[in-house]
Amino acid sequence: MEKELVLLIVIINNGYGEEAINLLRDLGARGTTVLSGMGAVKPEAKKLYGVEINPEKEVLLVVVAKELLDTLMQAIYEKLGSTSLAQGVAFSLPISYATSNLLNQFNPKKEEE
């Protein structure tokens, strides 16, 4: 039976990528792709929320088995969320189709009869 996969997307302040990768790895996630990003916020948001908005971001893309998602999301919320300096947010998207080389990383090879 093939595992259901999801794409976990984590957006954090610049400089916290390595911490996030280590956290996810310790909880069972394997490969992570890190992209540099720039947040865009209206000046009114700064006044409304009373916080300094760091525009430089790191975006982590991680393909994980759906069964691991709740554990990863909870850890991100607790360790890298809005109460931390990382100011992380995370969400996931279902993966409806993937190439076999990606699927083979998550699904055990079938024994030849």
ABEGO torsion letter per residue (X at the ends): XBBBBBBBBBBBBBGAAAAAAAAAAAAGBBBBBBBBBBBBBBAAAAAAAGBBBBABBBBBBBBBBAAAAAAAAAAAAAAABAABAAGBBBBBBBBABBBAAAAAAABBBBBBX
